[in-house]
């Protein structure tokens, strides 16, 4: 984990650079797709071992976690097959990352990020643009 200065404009530019953003999202998707079948099931998402496990997630009740997955699948499983494919996942990540950018507001903020998170990738992207 690292403490970084994050700006909403950097995050938005990262998402709008579809080539870079899609590459990062595809990497995240591959890490979550534990069985390698090209789709994310609830089991894939609930397994979350290693770098995808988090203390915050473990503190949520089973009902809260189930409700969260119900909401994700209701909104992003467009074809209603009970699985999130790569395109659906990209849409999900785009919405989540842009919502976080919106929540940052107009001022830079210090945040703690995991090294492999999409927001950390946005910070790295912003640094390469400034150099």
N, CA, C and O of each residue as an XYZ file, in Angstrom:
524
protein
N       0.837     -1.175      0.000
C       0.000      0.000      0.000
C       0.884      1.241      0.000
O       1.995      1.246      0.530
N       0.351      2.285     -0.611
C       1.079      3.544     -0.707
C       0.138      4.716     -0.462
O      -1.053      4.649     -0.767
N       0.692      5.789      0.094
C      -0.050      7.033      0.226
C       0.287      7.867     -1.002
O       1.458      8.125     -1.285
N      -0.745      8.288     -1.731
C      -0.540      9.055     -2.959
C      -1.473     10.259     -2.988
O      -2.493     10.296     -2.300
N      -1.102     11.230     -3.792
C      -1.957     12.384     -4.033
C      -2.774     12.074     -5.286
O      -2.215     11.781     -6.343
N      -4.082     12.141     -5.161
C      -4.971     11.759     -6.260
C      -5.886     12.919     -6.616
O      -6.437     13.586     -5.741
N      -6.037     13.148     -7.908
C      -6.917     14.204     -8.409
C      -7.968     13.588     -9.323
O      -7.681     12.652    -10.068
N      -9.177     14.115     -9.262
C     -10.248     13.576    -10.096
C      -9.909     13.689    -11.576
O     -10.233     12.787    -12.348
N      -9.265     14.775    -11.987
C      -8.944     14.942    -13.409
C      -8.010     13.843    -13.906
O      -8.135     13.397    -15.047
N      -7.082     13.406    -13.068
C      -6.166     12.324    -13.436
C      -6.933     11.025    -13.635
O      -6.681     10.289    -14.589
N      -7.862     10.747    -12.742
C      -8.653      9.524    -12.830
C      -9.520      9.549    -14.086
O      -9.619      8.545    -14.791
N     -10.138     10.672    -14.366
C     -10.996     10.797    -15.545
C     -10.180     10.623    -16.829
O     -10.614      9.925    -17.745
N      -9.004     11.251    -16.903
C      -8.139     11.090    -18.078
C      -7.746      9.629    -18.269
O      -7.712      9.134    -19.396
N      -7.451      8.942    -17.174
C      -7.089      7.523    -17.211
C      -8.227      6.701    -17.814
O      -7.994      5.872    -18.694
N      -9.437      6.922    -17.353
C     -10.589      6.164    -17.858
C     -10.855      6.495    -19.326
O     -11.211      5.613    -20.107
N     -10.685      7.744    -19.696
C     -10.957      8.159    -21.073
C      -9.912      7.672    -22.068
O     -10.179      7.624    -23.268
N      -8.719      7.309    -21.583
C      -7.711      6.704    -22.454
C      -8.057      5.217    -22.550
O      -7.504      4.393    -21.820
N      -8.964      4.889    -23.445
C      -9.529      3.536    -23.473
C      -8.489      2.446    -23.679
O      -8.640      1.346    -23.147
N      -7.456      2.723    -24.425
C      -6.421      1.707    -24.648
C      -5.754      1.327    -23.329
O      -5.602      0.144    -23.025
N      -5.362      2.317    -22.555
C      -4.697      2.074    -21.269
C      -5.687      1.500    -20.255
O      -5.391      0.514    -19.581
N      -6.859      2.122    -20.151
C      -7.847      1.674    -19.176
C      -8.272      0.228    -19.454
O      -8.331     -0.592    -18.538
N      -8.564     -0.077    -20.709
C      -8.987     -1.439    -21.054
C      -7.910     -2.467    -20.727
O      -8.222     -3.561    -20.259
N      -6.654     -2.128    -20.967
C      -5.557     -3.039    -20.636
C      -5.545     -3.317    -19.132
O      -5.414     -4.469    -18.717
N      -5.677     -2.284    -18.326
C      -5.676     -2.443    -16.868
C      -6.882     -3.252    -16.390
O      -6.761     -4.114    -15.520
N      -8.034     -2.962    -16.966
C      -9.251     -3.697    -16.590
C      -9.119     -5.167    -16.983
O      -9.526     -6.047    -16.225
N      -8.561     -5.439    -18.150
C      -8.369     -6.830    -18.580
C      -7.449     -7.585    -17.631
O      -7.666     -8.766    -17.362
N      -6.422     -6.908    -17.121
C      -5.528     -7.539    -16.151
C      -6.276     -7.853    -14.853
O      -6.111     -8.933    -14.284
N      -7.095     -6.910    -14.389
C      -7.894     -7.140    -13.178
C      -8.862     -8.304    -13.391
O      -9.023     -9.161    -12.522
N      -9.500     -8.321    -14.554
C     -10.444     -9.378    -14.876
C      -9.751    -10.739    -14.827
O     -10.271    -11.686    -14.236
N      -8.585    -10.831    -15.446
C      -7.846    -12.101    -15.477
C      -7.494    -12.576    -14.071
O      -7.540    -13.774    -13.794
N      -7.142    -11.642    -13.176
C      -6.811    -12.028    -11.805
C      -8.034    -12.541    -11.050
O      -7.922    -13.433    -10.210
N      -9.199    -11.976    -11.351
C     -10.424    -12.403    -10.661
C     -11.003    -13.690    -11.230
O     -11.671    -14.440    -10.518
N     -10.753    -13.947    -12.500
C     -11.303    -15.123    -13.178
C     -10.484    -16.357    -12.801
O      -9.684    -16.866    -13.586
N     -10.714    -16.814    -11.578
C      -9.915    -17.898    -11.017
C      -9.925    -19.184    -11.822
O      -8.903    -19.866    -11.899
N     -11.045    -19.530    -12.418
C     -11.109    -20.773    -13.176
C     -10.797    -20.575    -14.657
O     -10.790    -21.539    -15.422
N     -10.539    -19.339    -15.065
C     -10.119    -19.059    -16.433
C     -11.162    -19.306    -17.506
O     -10.817    -19.534    -18.665
N     -12.441    -19.262    -17.132
C     -13.480    -19.552    -18.128
C     -13.958    -18.317    -18.893
O     -14.864    -18.416    -19.721
N     -13.356    -17.154    -18.622
C     -13.692    -15.954    -19.376
C     -14.893    -15.187    -18.871
O     -15.311    -14.209    -19.490
N     -15.455    -15.618    -17.755
C     -16.567    -14.906    -17.118
C     -16.353    -14.933    -15.607
O     -15.654    -15.798    -15.079
N     -16.972    -13.966    -14.922
C     -16.895    -13.922    -13.466
C     -18.220    -14.371    -12.880
O     -19.266    -13.770    -13.122
N     -18.150    -15.425    -12.116
C     -19.336    -15.902    -11.402
C     -19.288    -15.338     -9.989
O     -18.293    -14.739     -9.581
N     -20.352    -15.533     -9.263
C     -20.342    -15.131     -7.853
C     -19.236    -15.864     -7.106
O     -18.589    -15.290     -6.230
N     -19.018    -17.126     -7.447
C     -17.956    -17.890     -6.792
C     -16.586    -17.272     -7.051
O     -15.769    -17.166     -6.136
N     -16.329    -16.860     -8.305
C     -15.055    -16.199     -8.616
C     -14.868    -14.969     -7.739
O     -13.789    -14.754     -7.188
N     -15.907    -14.169     -7.611
C     -15.810    -12.923     -6.850
C     -15.739    -13.182     -5.352
O     -15.044    -12.462     -4.636
N     -16.440    -14.185     -4.872
C     -16.453    -14.447     -3.434
C     -15.178    -15.121     -2.956
O     -14.855    -15.042     -1.771
N     -14.452    -15.776     -3.834
C     -13.223    -16.456     -3.434
C     -12.196    -15.457     -2.950
O     -11.605    -15.648     -1.887
N     -11.967    -14.378     -3.717
C     -11.106    -13.263     -3.362
C      -9.977    -13.612     -2.401
O      -9.946    -13.108     -1.278
N      -9.086    -14.432     -2.809
C      -7.944    -14.758     -1.954
C      -6.786    -13.842     -2.282
O      -6.813    -13.116     -3.275
N      -5.777    -13.882     -1.447
C      -4.555    -13.114     -1.709
C      -4.812    -11.635     -1.770
O      -5.370    -11.054     -0.839
N      -4.400    -11.011     -2.881
C      -4.460     -9.564     -2.990
C      -5.874     -9.018     -3.061
O      -6.070     -7.814     -2.896
N      -6.867     -9.868     -3.300
C      -8.233     -9.370     -3.384
C      -8.989     -9.497     -2.074
O     -10.114     -9.009     -1.967
N      -8.404    -10.135     -1.085
C      -9.027    -10.189      0.230
C      -8.808     -8.844      0.915
O      -7.769     -8.207      0.738
N      -9.783     -8.424      1.688
C      -9.604     -7.161      2.408
C     -10.280     -7.245      3.763
O     -11.271     -7.952      3.949
N      -9.717     -6.509      4.693
C     -10.269     -6.476      6.040
C     -11.681     -5.908      6.014
O     -12.573     -6.421      6.690
N     -11.888     -4.838      5.226
C     -13.205     -4.208      5.155
C     -14.256     -5.199      4.676
O     -15.370     -5.230      5.199
N     -13.906     -6.000      3.694
C     -14.844     -6.969      3.146
C     -15.186     -8.017      4.197
O     -16.341     -8.422      4.328
N     -14.183     -8.451      4.939
C     -14.399     -9.483      5.957
C     -15.283     -8.993      7.098
O     -15.896     -9.807      7.789
N     -15.362     -7.672      7.312
C     -16.178     -7.127      8.384
C     -17.651     -7.014      8.017
O     -18.489     -6.761      8.883
N     -17.972     -7.198      6.748
C     -19.363     -7.119      6.312
C     -20.075     -8.430      6.616
O     -19.476     -9.505      6.594
N     -21.359     -8.312      6.898
C     -22.146     -9.508      7.160
C     -22.392    -10.260      5.855
O     -22.256     -9.701      4.766
N     -22.749    -11.512      5.980
C     -23.047    -12.329      4.796
C     -24.205    -11.717      4.009
O     -24.192    -11.742      2.778
N     -25.199    -11.171      4.695
C     -26.325    -10.529      4.013
C     -25.885     -9.289      3.236
O     -26.351     -9.055      2.122
N     -24.984     -8.493      3.825
C     -24.485     -7.299      3.134
C     -23.727     -7.691      1.861
O     -23.882     -7.059      0.816
N     -22.920     -8.723      1.962
C     -22.152     -9.185      0.805
C     -23.095     -9.721     -0.267
O     -22.920     -9.423     -1.449
N     -24.087    -10.503      0.130
C     -25.064    -11.031     -0.825
C     -25.810     -9.899     -1.505
O     -26.008     -9.931     -2.720
N     -26.227     -8.899     -0.743
C     -26.931     -7.742     -1.324
C     -26.049     -6.985     -2.305
O     -26.516     -6.523     -3.347
N     -24.768     -6.861     -1.963
C     -23.837     -6.176     -2.862
C     -23.736     -6.926     -4.192
O     -23.795     -6.311     -5.257
N     -23.583     -8.252     -4.133
C     -23.492     -9.034     -5.366
C     -24.808     -9.005     -6.133
O     -24.804     -8.943     -7.362
N     -25.930     -9.049     -5.424
C     -27.229     -8.947     -6.102
C     -27.319     -7.650     -6.909
O     -27.776     -7.644     -8.052
N     -26.873     -6.555     -6.292
C     -26.903     -5.250     -6.960
C     -25.971     -5.229     -8.163
O     -26.353     -4.766     -9.238
N     -24.748     -5.729     -7.990
C     -23.796     -5.762     -9.104
C     -24.330     -6.577    -10.274
O     -24.282     -6.130    -11.420
N     -24.832     -7.756     -9.991
C     -25.312     -8.618    -11.068
C     -26.589     -8.074    -11.696
O     -26.782     -8.202    -12.905
N     -27.460     -7.472    -10.898
C     -28.692     -6.885    -11.427
C     -28.372     -5.769    -12.418
O     -28.996     -5.662    -13.473
N     -27.399     -4.948    -12.063
C     -27.081     -3.795    -12.900
C     -26.167     -4.128    -14.074
O     -26.359     -3.594    -15.167
N     -25.181     -4.993    -13.874
C     -24.146     -5.177    -14.887
C     -24.207     -6.493    -15.654
O     -23.533     -6.624    -16.676
N     -24.976     -7.459    -15.209
C     -25.134     -8.698    -15.973
C     -26.215     -8.456    -17.020
O     -27.360     -8.880    -16.864
N     -25.830     -7.770    -18.083
C     -26.769     -7.293    -19.093
C     -27.543     -8.431    -19.740
O     -28.750     -8.315    -19.953
N     -26.863     -9.533    -20.055
C     -27.541    -10.647    -20.730
C     -28.224    -11.612    -19.758
O     -28.801    -12.618    -20.172
N     -28.151    -11.296    -18.463
C     -28.843    -12.052    -17.402
C     -28.491    -13.547    -17.398
O     -29.353    -14.396    -17.173
N     -27.217    -13.851    -17.648
C     -26.803    -15.253    -17.630
C     -26.168    -15.659    -16.300
O     -25.666    -16.774    -16.161
N     -26.194    -14.747    -15.323
C     -25.645    -15.057    -14.002
C     -24.137    -14.925    -13.924
O     -23.523    -15.333    -12.938
N     -23.538    -14.357    -14.958
C     -22.092    -14.178    -14.986
C     -21.763    -12.803    -15.563
O     -22.518    -12.256    -16.367
N     -20.635    -12.262    -15.144
C     -20.157    -10.979    -15.650
C     -19.054    -11.276    -16.663
O     -17.997    -11.797    -16.306
N     -19.308    -10.939    -17.935
C     -18.273    -11.161    -18.946
C     -17.324     -9.967    -18.975
O     -17.508     -9.003    -18.232
N     -16.324    -10.032    -19.821
C     -15.277     -8.999    -19.868
C     -15.849     -7.605    -20.172
O     -15.434     -6.624    -19.555
N     -16.782     -7.513    -21.101
C     -17.378     -6.218    -21.453
C     -18.231     -5.678    -20.301
O     -18.187     -4.487    -19.994
N     -18.992     -6.545    -19.679
C     -19.807     -6.136    -18.533
C     -18.903     -5.673    -17.387
O     -19.216     -4.703    -16.696
N     -17.787     -6.369    -17.193
C     -16.838     -5.999    -16.147
C     -16.219     -4.638    -16.449
O     -16.057     -3.813    -15.550
N     -15.876     -4.406    -17.705
C     -15.301     -3.119    -18.101
C     -16.288     -1.992    -17.791
O     -15.900     -0.941    -17.280
N     -17.547     -2.215    -18.099
C     -18.585     -1.220    -17.811
C     -18.690     -0.973    -16.307
O     -18.801      0.171    -15.865
N     -18.654     -2.036    -15.539
C     -18.707     -1.944    -14.077
C     -17.524     -1.144    -13.542
O     -17.702     -0.235    -12.732
N     -16.328     -1.478    -13.988
C     -15.129     -0.788    -13.505
C     -15.131      0.672    -13.923
O     -14.728      1.541    -13.149
N     -15.575      0.944    -15.124
C     -15.644      2.330    -15.597
C     -16.572      3.143    -14.685
O     -16.221      4.245    -14.262
N     -17.736      2.605    -14.392
C     -18.692      3.319    -13.550
C     -18.143      3.523    -12.133
O     -18.276      4.607    -11.564
N     -17.537      2.498    -11.577
C     -17.003      2.601    -10.220
C     -15.867      3.616    -10.151
O     -15.841      4.458     -9.253
N     -14.931      3.542    -11.091
C     -13.780      4.445    -11.063
C     -14.216      5.895    -11.300
O     -13.707      6.808    -10.651
N     -15.151      6.106    -12.221
C     -15.635      7.471    -12.454
C     -16.415      8.003    -11.247
O     -16.359      9.195    -10.947
N     -17.141      7.121    -10.558
C     -17.849      7.548     -9.345
C     -16.848      7.959     -8.259
O     -17.074      8.926     -7.531
N     -15.757      7.225     -8.160
C     -14.718      7.599     -7.192
C     -14.097      8.935     -7.571
O     -13.818      9.761     -6.702
N     -13.878      9.151     -8.867
C     -13.328     10.438     -9.325
C     -14.266     11.572     -8.957
O     -13.826     12.627     -8.502
N     -15.544     11.357     -9.152
C     -16.550     12.371     -8.813
C     -16.517     12.659     -7.311
O     -16.641     13.809     -6.891
N     -16.351     11.622     -6.520
C     -16.310     11.772     -5.067
C     -15.084     12.518     -4.569
O     -15.097     13.073     -3.470
N     -14.032     12.536     -5.366
C     -12.819     13.255     -4.972
C     -13.015     14.760     -4.983
O     -12.353     15.485     -4.240
N     -13.923     15.228     -5.824
C     -14.132     16.661     -5.934
C     -13.024     17.318     -6.739
O     -12.314     16.649     -7.491
N     -12.876     18.616     -6.583
C     -11.934     19.389     -7.393
C     -10.543     19.539     -6.780
O      -9.622     20.000     -7.454
N     -10.382     19.164     -5.538
C      -9.093     19.335     -4.867
C      -8.344     18.011     -4.792
O      -8.961     16.959     -4.627
N      -7.018     18.052     -4.912
C      -6.219     16.831     -4.733
C      -6.378     16.320     -3.299
O      -6.481     17.108     -2.359
N      -6.397     15.009     -3.145
C      -6.508     14.407     -1.818
C      -5.444     13.329     -1.655
O      -5.016     12.704     -2.626
N      -5.027     13.124     -0.414
C      -4.127     12.022     -0.108
C      -4.959     10.794      0.216
O      -5.889     10.853      1.020
N      -4.616      9.686     -0.415
C      -5.339      8.439     -0.183
C      -4.336      7.297     -0.061
O      -3.211      7.379     -0.552
N      -4.763      6.251      0.593
C      -3.964      5.032      0.685
C      -4.525      4.060     -0.344
O      -5.714      3.745     -0.330
N      -3.654      3.587     -1.241
C      -4.087      2.687     -2.310
C      -3.240      1.428     -2.331
O      -2.052      1.452     -2.011
N      -3.878      0.320     -2.716
C      -3.144     -0.906     -2.974
C      -2.368     -0.725     -4.268
O      -2.827     -0.039     -5.182
N      -1.200     -1.336     -4.348
C      -0.327     -1.170     -5.491
C      -0.904     -1.617     -6.818
O      -0.494     -1.114     -7.865
N      -1.842     -2.545     -6.804
C      -2.385     -3.062     -8.059
C      -3.815     -2.583     -8.334
O      -4.480     -3.109     -9.226
N      -4.285     -1.601     -7.583
C      -5.653     -1.117     -7.778
C      -5.743     -0.252     -9.034
O      -4.740      0.284     -9.505
N      -6.944     -0.126     -9.564
C      -7.143      0.721    -10.736
C      -6.848      2.187    -10.413
O      -6.353      2.918    -11.271
N      -7.141      2.619     -9.205
C      -6.825      4.000     -8.850
C      -5.311      4.221     -8.789
O      -4.831      5.290     -9.167
N      -4.557      3.231     -8.320
C      -3.102      3.358     -8.334
C      -2.607      3.406     -9.772
O      -1.677      4.147    -10.088
N      -3.218      2.628    -10.631
C      -2.850      2.662    -12.049
C      -3.151      4.042    -12.636
O      -2.415      4.516    -13.501
N      -4.220      4.689    -12.177
C      -4.538      6.039    -12.632
C      -3.457      7.020    -12.177
O      -3.056      7.900    -12.939
N      -2.986      6.871    -10.942
C      -1.913      7.732    -10.438
C      -0.664      7.549    -11.293
O      -0.047      8.527    -11.715
N      -0.291      6.291    -11.548
C       0.876      6.004    -12.373
C       0.701      6.576    -13.779
O       1.647      7.112    -14.356
N      -0.485      6.464    -14.319
C      -0.797      7.019    -15.631
C      -0.579      8.529    -15.621
O       0.041      9.075    -16.533
N      -1.087      9.199    -14.597
C      -0.929     10.630    -14.478
C       0.529     11.054    -14.382
O       0.926     12.078    -14.940
N       1.322     10.262    -13.673
C       2.746     10.577    -13.557
C       3.459     10.455    -14.898
O       4.344     11.256    -15.200
N       3.092      9.477    -15.697
C       3.745      9.319    -17.005
C       3.349     10.442    -17.943
O       4.126     10.817    -18.821
N       2.159     10.982    -17.772
C       1.695     12.095    -18.618
C       2.406     13.390    -18.279
O       2.560     14.263    -19.133
N       2.844     13.516    -17.027
C       3.472     14.762    -16.580
C       4.981     14.779    -16.836
O       5.597     15.845    -16.835
N       5.564     13.628    -17.051
C       7.034     13.549    -17.214
C       7.452     13.845    -18.642
O       8.642     13.822    -18.954
